[in-house]
Amino acid sequence: MVSQSEPRCVGEDQAPGPPDPLAERLRALHRAIVALGPGSAAHAALHLRFVAICTALKMPGAPRARCARRLDELMADVARAARAQPAAGPLPPDDGRDAVP
């Protein structure tokens, strides 16, 4: 029996609904930010903006349309940051020095 204070998990007595398009966009954006790599100059600033959008969406009465616009702007900035990164060259050949005996 689940008390009122315990969170309910989807699947206990209900089927999950259709996927939320906004949630799918947030996942895609998060993957794109992670792909920039933590060492990139833009990573921290872009991640901070991502967290701010996620936090705003959790607030009661959050204006989803405004959050969606902010998400579009951030997606464009992440794409620009990805294009601005130098292309990674091929990995150097493995010479075996890092092998564990």
DSSP file (Angstrom, degrees, kcal/mol; ACC not computed):
  #  RESIDUE AA STRUCTURE BP1 BP2  ACC     N-H-->O    O-->H-N    N-H-->O    O-->H-N    TCO  KAPPA ALPHA  PHI   PSI    X-CA   Y-CA   Z-CA
    1    1 A M              0   0    0      0, 0.0     2,-0.5     0, 0.0     0, 0.0   0.000 360.0 360.0 360.0 132.2    0.0    0.0    0.0
    2    2 A V        -     0   0    0      2,-0.0     2,-0.1     4,-0.0     6,-0.1  -0.827 360.0-141.5 -97.2 126.6    1.4    3.4   -1.0
    3    3 A S    >   -     0   0    0     -2,-0.5     3,-0.9     1,-0.1    -1,-0.0  -0.347  27.4-105.4 -80.2 169.0    0.8    6.2    1.5
    4    4 A Q  T 3  S+     0   0    0      1,-0.2    -1,-0.1    -2,-0.1     4,-0.1   0.763 118.7  55.2 -65.9 -24.9    0.0    9.7    0.4
    5    5 A S  T 3  S+     0   0    0      2,-0.1    -1,-0.2     0, 0.0    -3,-0.0   0.660  91.7  84.9 -85.4 -15.0    3.5   10.9    1.2
    6    6 A E  S <  S-     0   0    0     -3,-0.9     2,-0.1     1,-0.1    -4,-0.0  -0.686  84.8-115.4 -89.3 138.9    5.3    8.4   -0.9
    7    7 A P        -     0   0    0      0, 0.0     2,-0.4     0, 0.0    -4,-0.1  -0.406  28.4-127.9 -68.9 148.1    5.8    9.1   -4.6
    8    8 A R        -     0   0    0     -4,-0.1     2,-0.4    -2,-0.1    -4,-0.0  -0.760  15.8-137.2 -96.7 143.6    4.0    6.8   -7.0
    9    9 A C    >   -     0   0    0     -2,-0.4     3,-1.7     1,-0.0     4,-0.4  -0.787  23.8-109.0 -99.1 141.9    5.9    5.0   -9.8
   10   10 A V  T 3  S+     0   0    0     -2,-0.4     5,-0.1     1,-0.2    -1,-0.0  -0.478 105.8  36.9 -64.6 136.5    4.5    4.8  -13.3
   11   11 A G  T 3  S+     0   0    0      3,-1.0    -1,-0.2    -2,-0.2     4,-0.1   0.209  83.8 102.3 104.8 -15.3    3.5    1.2  -13.9
   12   12 A E  S <  S-     0   0    0     -3,-1.7    -2,-0.1     1,-0.1     3,-0.1   0.959 115.9 -22.0 -65.2 -49.2    2.2    0.4  -10.4
   13   13 A D  S    S+     0   0    0     -4,-0.4     2,-0.3     1,-0.1    -1,-0.1   0.189 130.2  60.3-145.7  16.6   -1.4    0.7  -11.5
   14   14 A Q  S    S-     0   0    0     -5,-0.2    -3,-1.0     3,-0.0    -1,-0.1  -0.996  72.4-121.6-147.7 150.0   -1.3    2.8  -14.6
   15   15 A A        -     0   0    0     -2,-0.3     2,-0.0    -5,-0.1    -3,-0.0  -0.652  40.6-101.1 -88.2 147.5    0.3    2.7  -18.0
   16   16 A P        -     0   0    0      0, 0.0    -1,-0.1     0, 0.0     0, 0.0  -0.369  38.4-126.2 -66.0 148.1    2.6    5.4  -19.1
   17   17 A G        -     0   0    0      1,-0.2     3,-0.1    -3,-0.0    -3,-0.0  -0.110  44.2 -61.2 -81.4-175.0    1.1    8.0  -21.4
   18   18 A P  S    S-     0   0    0      0, 0.0    -1,-0.2     0, 0.0     2,-0.0  -0.329  70.1 -86.2 -65.8 153.0    2.4    9.1  -24.8
   19   19 A P        -     0   0    0      0, 0.0     3,-0.1     0, 0.0     0, 0.0  -0.319  40.8-119.3 -63.0 142.7    5.9   10.7  -24.8
   20   20 A D     >  -     0   0    0      1,-0.2     4,-2.2    -3,-0.1     5,-0.2  -0.727  13.4-146.6 -83.3 121.7    6.0   14.4  -24.1
   21   21 A P  H  > S+     0   0    0      0, 0.0     4,-2.1     0, 0.0    -1,-0.2   0.857  99.8  53.4 -58.5 -35.2    7.6   16.2  -27.1
   22   22 A L  H  > S+     0   0    0      2,-0.2     4,-2.3     1,-0.2     5,-0.1   0.907 108.0  50.0 -66.9 -40.3    9.1   18.8  -24.7
   23   23 A A  H  > S+     0   0    0      2,-0.2     4,-2.3     1,-0.2    -1,-0.2   0.893 109.4  51.9 -63.9 -39.7   10.8   16.0  -22.6
   24   24 A E  H  X S+     0   0    0     -4,-2.2     4,-2.3     1,-0.2    -1,-0.2   0.902 109.8  49.1 -63.2 -40.5   12.1   14.4  -25.8
   25   25 A R  H  X S+     0   0    0     -4,-2.1     4,-2.6     2,-0.2    -2,-0.2   0.889 109.2  52.5 -66.3 -38.6   13.6   17.8  -26.9
   26   26 A L  H  X S+     0   0    0     -4,-2.3     4,-2.6     2,-0.2    -2,-0.2   0.916 109.7  49.1 -62.7 -42.4   15.2   18.2  -23.4
   27   27 A R  H  X S+     0   0    0     -4,-2.3     4,-2.3     2,-0.2    -2,-0.2   0.929 112.1  48.0 -62.2 -44.7   16.8   14.8  -23.7
   28   28 A A  H  X S+     0   0    0     -4,-2.3     4,-2.0     1,-0.2    -2,-0.2   0.905 112.4  49.1 -63.3 -41.1   18.2   15.6  -27.1
   29   29 A L  H  X S+     0   0    0     -4,-2.6     4,-2.3     2,-0.2    -1,-0.2   0.913 109.4  51.9 -65.2 -42.4   19.5   18.9  -26.0
   30   30 A H  H  X S+     0   0    0     -4,-2.6     4,-2.5     1,-0.2    -2,-0.2   0.921 109.4  49.9 -60.8 -43.5   21.2   17.3  -22.9
   31   31 A R  H  X S+     0   0    0     -4,-2.3     4,-2.1     1,-0.2    -1,-0.2   0.894 110.2  51.1 -61.7 -39.0   22.9   14.8  -25.2
   32   32 A A  H  X S+     0   0    0     -4,-2.0     4,-0.8     2,-0.2    -2,-0.2   0.888 110.7  47.9 -66.9 -38.6   24.1   17.6  -27.5
   33   33 A I  H >X S+     0   0    0     -4,-2.3     3,-0.9     1,-0.2     4,-0.6   0.921 111.7  49.8 -67.4 -43.3   25.6   19.5  -24.5
   34   34 A V  H >< S+     0   0    0     -4,-2.5     3,-1.3     1,-0.2    -2,-0.2   0.879 104.0  60.4 -61.8 -37.3   27.3   16.4  -23.2
   35   35 A A  H 3< S+     0   0    0     -4,-2.1    -1,-0.2     1,-0.3    -2,-0.2   0.745  92.3  66.9 -64.3 -23.0   28.7   15.7  -26.6
   36   36 A L  H << S-     0   0    0     -3,-0.9    -1,-0.3    -4,-0.8    -2,-0.2   0.810 108.6-127.3 -65.8 -27.6   30.5   19.1  -26.5
   37   37 A G    X<  -     0   0    0     -3,-1.3     3,-1.6    -4,-0.6     6,-0.2   0.271  14.0 -95.7  89.6 142.4   32.6   17.7  -23.7
   38   38 A P  T 3  S+     0   0    0      0, 0.0     6,-0.2     0, 0.0    -1,-0.1   0.679 119.2  62.4 -66.9 -16.6   33.3   19.2  -20.2
   39   39 A G  T 3  S+     0   0    0     -3,-0.1    -2,-0.1     4,-0.1     2,-0.1   0.570  78.4 107.1 -85.5  -8.0   36.5   20.8  -21.4
   40   40 A S  S <> S-     0   0    0     -3,-1.6     4,-0.5     1,-0.1     3,-0.5  -0.392  75.8-125.8 -73.7 151.0   34.9   23.0  -24.0
   41   41 A A  T  4 S+     0   0    0      1,-0.2     4,-0.4     2,-0.1     3,-0.2   0.837 108.2  44.1 -63.5 -34.2   34.7   26.7  -23.2
   42   42 A A  T  > S+     0   0    0      1,-0.2     4,-2.6     2,-0.1     5,-0.3   0.648  89.5  88.5 -87.5 -15.4   30.9   26.9  -23.8
   43   43 A H  H  > S+     0   0    0     -3,-0.5     4,-2.7    -6,-0.2     5,-0.2   0.893  88.1  45.7 -54.2 -51.1   29.9   23.7  -21.9
   44   44 A A  H  X S+     0   0    0     -4,-0.5     4,-2.2     1,-0.2    -1,-0.2   0.914 115.4  46.0 -62.7 -44.9   29.5   25.2  -18.4
   45   45 A A  H  > S+     0   0    0     -4,-0.4     4,-1.8     2,-0.2    -1,-0.2   0.907 115.2  46.6 -66.6 -41.3   27.4   28.2  -19.6
   46   46 A L  H  X S+     0   0    0     -4,-2.6     4,-2.1     2,-0.2    -2,-0.2   0.897 112.4  50.3 -67.8 -39.8   25.2   26.1  -21.9
   47   47 A H  H  X S+     0   0    0     -4,-2.7     4,-2.5    -5,-0.3    -2,-0.2   0.897 108.0  53.5 -65.0 -39.3   24.7   23.5  -19.2
   48   48 A L  H  X S+     0   0    0     -4,-2.2     4,-2.1    -5,-0.2    -1,-0.2   0.909 109.4  48.1 -62.0 -42.0   23.7   26.2  -16.7
   49   49 A R  H  X S+     0   0    0     -4,-1.8     4,-2.1     2,-0.2    -1,-0.2   0.889 109.9  53.2 -64.4 -38.7   21.1   27.5  -19.1
   50   50 A F  H  X S+     0   0    0     -4,-2.1     4,-2.4     1,-0.2    -2,-0.2   0.929 109.2  48.2 -60.8 -46.3   19.8   24.0  -19.6
   51   51 A V  H  X S+     0   0    0     -4,-2.5     4,-2.6     1,-0.2    -1,-0.2   0.885 109.0  54.2 -62.9 -38.9   19.4   23.6  -15.9
   52   52 A A  H  X S+     0   0    0     -4,-2.1     4,-2.4     2,-0.2    -1,-0.2   0.900 109.1  47.7 -62.9 -40.4   17.6   26.9  -15.6
   53   53 A I  H  X S+     0   0    0     -4,-2.1     4,-2.1     2,-0.2    -2,-0.2   0.928 112.3  49.2 -66.0 -44.1   15.1   25.8  -18.3
   54   54 A C  H  X S+     0   0    0     -4,-2.4     4,-1.0     1,-0.2    -2,-0.2   0.907 112.1  48.9 -61.2 -41.5   14.5   22.5  -16.5
   55   55 A T  H >X S+     0   0    0     -4,-2.6     4,-0.6     1,-0.2     3,-0.6   0.913 109.6  51.6 -64.8 -43.1   14.0   24.3  -13.2
   56   56 A A  H >< S+     0   0    0     -4,-2.4     3,-0.9     1,-0.2    -1,-0.2   0.876 105.6  55.8 -61.8 -37.5   11.6   26.7  -14.7
   57   57 A L  H 3< S+     0   0    0     -4,-2.1    -1,-0.2     1,-0.2     5,-0.2   0.778 103.0  56.4 -66.7 -25.3    9.5   23.9  -16.2
   58   58 A K  H << S+     0   0    0     -4,-1.0    -1,-0.2    -3,-0.6    -2,-0.2   0.643  85.2 102.0 -80.9 -14.5    9.1   22.3  -12.7
   59   59 A M  S X< S-     0   0    0     -3,-0.9     3,-1.6    -4,-0.6     2,-0.1  -0.427  87.2 -98.3 -72.6 142.9    7.6   25.5  -11.2
   60   60 A P  T 3  S+     0   0    0      0, 0.0    -1,-0.1     0, 0.0    -2,-0.1  -0.374 109.6  12.5 -59.7 133.9    3.8   25.5  -10.8
   61   61 A G  T 3  S-     0   0    0      1,-0.2    -3,-0.1    -4,-0.1    -2,-0.1   0.744  87.5-179.9  72.0  23.7    2.1   27.3  -13.6
   62   62 A A    <   -     0   0    0     -3,-1.6     2,-1.4    -5,-0.2    -1,-0.2  -0.322  35.0-118.7 -59.5 133.8    5.3   27.3  -15.7
   63   63 A P     >  -     0   0    0      0, 0.0     4,-2.3     0, 0.0     3,-0.3  -0.607  30.2-171.2 -75.8  95.2    4.8   29.0  -19.1
   64   64 A R  H  > S+     0   0    0     -2,-1.4     4,-2.5     1,-0.2     5,-0.2   0.830  81.7  56.3 -60.3 -33.7    5.6   26.1  -21.3
   65   65 A A  H  > S+     0   0    0      2,-0.2     4,-2.0     1,-0.2    -1,-0.2   0.919 109.2  45.8 -65.3 -42.1    5.6   28.2  -24.5
   66   66 A R  H  > S+     0   0    0     -3,-0.3     4,-2.4     2,-0.2    -2,-0.2   0.912 113.3  49.6 -66.0 -42.1    8.2   30.5  -23.0
   67   67 A C  H  X S+     0   0    0     -4,-2.3     4,-2.3     1,-0.2    -2,-0.2   0.883 108.8  53.3 -64.0 -37.2   10.3   27.6  -21.9
   68   68 A A  H  X S+     0   0    0     -4,-2.5     4,-2.2    -5,-0.2    -1,-0.2   0.890 108.8  49.3 -64.6 -39.0   10.0   26.1  -25.4
   69   69 A R  H  X S+     0   0    0     -4,-2.0     4,-2.4     2,-0.2    -2,-0.2   0.926 111.3  48.8 -64.7 -43.9   11.3   29.3  -26.9
   70   70 A R  H  X S+     0   0    0     -4,-2.4     4,-2.4     1,-0.2    -2,-0.2   0.880 110.1  52.8 -62.3 -37.0   14.2   29.4  -24.5
   71   71 A L  H  X S+     0   0    0     -4,-2.3     4,-2.6     2,-0.2    -1,-0.2   0.904 107.9  50.4 -64.3 -42.4   14.8   25.7  -25.4
   72   72 A D  H  X S+     0   0    0     -4,-2.2     4,-2.1     2,-0.2    -2,-0.2   0.918 111.3  48.5 -60.3 -44.5   14.9   26.6  -29.1
   73   73 A E  H  X S+     0   0    0     -4,-2.4     4,-2.0     1,-0.2    -2,-0.2   0.915 112.8  47.4 -63.4 -43.1   17.4   29.4  -28.5
   74   74 A L  H  X S+     0   0    0     -4,-2.4     4,-2.6     2,-0.2    -1,-0.2   0.900 108.8  54.5 -66.0 -39.9   19.6   27.2  -26.4
   75   75 A M  H  X S+     0   0    0     -4,-2.6     4,-2.1     1,-0.2    -1,-0.2   0.901 109.0  48.8 -59.9 -41.2   19.4   24.4  -29.1
   76   76 A A  H  X S+     0   0    0     -4,-2.1     4,-2.2     2,-0.2    -1,-0.2   0.897 111.4  49.4 -65.6 -40.1   20.7   26.9  -31.7
   77   77 A D  H  X S+     0   0    0     -4,-2.0     4,-2.4     2,-0.2    -2,-0.2   0.873 110.0  50.7 -68.1 -36.2   23.5   28.1  -29.4
   78   78 A V  H  X S+     0   0    0     -4,-2.6     4,-2.4     2,-0.2    -1,-0.2   0.908 109.6  50.9 -66.2 -40.9   24.6   24.5  -28.7
   79   79 A A  H  X S+     0   0    0     -4,-2.1     4,-2.1     2,-0.2    -2,-0.2   0.909 110.9  48.6 -62.7 -41.4   24.6   23.8  -32.5
   80   80 A R  H  X S+     0   0    0     -4,-2.2     4,-1.8     1,-0.2    -2,-0.2   0.913 111.2  50.0 -63.8 -42.0   26.8   26.9  -33.0
   81   81 A A  H  X S+     0   0    0     -4,-2.4     4,-0.9     1,-0.2    -2,-0.2   0.881 109.7  51.3 -64.0 -37.9   29.1   25.8  -30.2
   82   82 A A  H  < S+     0   0    0     -4,-2.4     3,-0.4     1,-0.2    -1,-0.2   0.897 110.8  47.8 -66.2 -40.3   29.4   22.3  -31.8
   83   83 A R  H  < S+     0   0    0     -4,-2.1    -1,-0.2     1,-0.2    -2,-0.2   0.826 109.1  55.0 -68.6 -30.1   30.3   23.9  -35.2
   84   84 A A  H  < S+     0   0    0     -4,-1.8    -1,-0.2    -5,-0.2    -2,-0.2   0.678  86.5  99.0 -78.3 -17.4   32.9   26.1  -33.6
   85   85 A Q  S  < S-     0   0    0     -4,-0.9     2,-0.1    -3,-0.4     3,-0.1  -0.432  85.4-106.9 -70.1 142.8   34.7   23.3  -31.9
   86   86 A P        -     0   0    0      0, 0.0     2,-0.1     0, 0.0    -1,-0.1  -0.442  41.9-102.3 -66.3 143.7   37.8   22.1  -33.8
   87   87 A A        -     0   0    0     -2,-0.1     2,-0.4     1,-0.1    -4,-0.0  -0.437  35.3-117.1 -67.3 136.5   37.3   18.8  -35.4
   88   88 A A        -     0   0    0     -2,-0.1     3,-0.1     1,-0.1    -1,-0.1  -0.606  30.3-140.9 -75.9 129.9   38.8   15.9  -33.6
   89   89 A G        -     0   0    0     -2,-0.4    -1,-0.1     1,-0.2     2,-0.0  -0.175  37.2 -66.9 -79.4 179.4   41.5   14.2  -35.6
   90   90 A P        -     0   0    0      0, 0.0    -1,-0.2     0, 0.0     0, 0.0  -0.345  59.1-101.2 -67.1 151.1   42.1   10.5  -35.7
   91   91 A L        -     0   0    0      1,-0.1     3,-0.1    -3,-0.1    -3,-0.0  -0.431  40.9-105.4 -69.3 145.2   43.3    8.8  -32.5
   92   92 A P        -     0   0    0      0, 0.0    -1,-0.1     0, 0.0     3,-0.0  -0.351  47.9 -87.8 -66.6 155.1   47.0    8.1  -32.4
   93   93 A P        -     0   0    0      0, 0.0     2,-0.6     0, 0.0     0, 0.0  -0.318  44.2-107.6 -63.9 147.8   47.9    4.4  -32.8
   94   94 A D        -     0   0    0      1,-0.1    -3,-0.0    -3,-0.1     0, 0.0  -0.659  32.3-175.3 -77.9 119.1   48.0    2.4  -29.6
   95   95 A D        -     0   0    0     -2,-0.6    -1,-0.1    -3,-0.0     0, 0.0   0.402  42.9-116.5 -97.2   2.9   51.6    1.6  -28.8
   96   96 A G  S >  S+     0   0    0      1,-0.1     3,-1.1     2,-0.0    -2,-0.1   0.436  82.0 119.2  84.0  -1.2   50.7   -0.6  -25.8
   97   97 A R  T 3  S+     0   0    0      1,-0.3    -1,-0.1     3,-0.0    -3,-0.0   0.783  76.1  50.0 -70.3 -24.8   52.3    1.6  -23.1
   98   98 A D  T 3  S+     0   0    0      2,-0.1    -1,-0.3     0, 0.0     2,-0.1   0.385  83.9 122.7 -92.3   4.1   48.9    2.1  -21.4
   99   99 A A    <   -     0   0    0     -3,-1.1    -4,-0.0     1,-0.1     0, 0.0  -0.378  64.6-124.4 -69.2 143.5   48.1   -1.6  -21.3
  100  100 A V              0   0    0      1,-0.1    -1,-0.1    -2,-0.1    -2,-0.1  -0.765 360.0 360.0 -87.5 128.9   47.5   -3.2  -17.9
  101  101 A P              0   0    0      0, 0.0    -1,-0.1     0, 0.0    -2,-0.1   0.524 360.0 360.0 -69.4 360.0   49.8   -6.2  -17.3
